[in-house]
């Protein structure tokens, strides 16, 4: 079972080490001592905590969709030519890049600072894990 030290958990949750320590002290996030007597958090417990405490901005659209992967963010860059455009959206810590027609960019009024929702529907999602070096 994977284990994460407090600093690693803080990086994964996007908070400070002190915040994780406060959650540990409050009993919100369970820890135990590893073989070296360092505080570690069980990977499954950390994943459950991350899911329970995930706070995404509310989706501004009032549309029902089958796609479950909806990321709300701000447009940070638009590079367009006559036919195609590259649009970057910062959704929390995630940078999403979309290629679309320049016509769509104009019709939607996409420019830096505009609130947007990246809707991702894909049957191909590549999942990677850190290598063990072997």
Order of alpha helices (4+ residues) and beta strands (2+ residues): beta-alpha-alpha-beta-beta-alpha-beta-beta-beta-alpha-beta
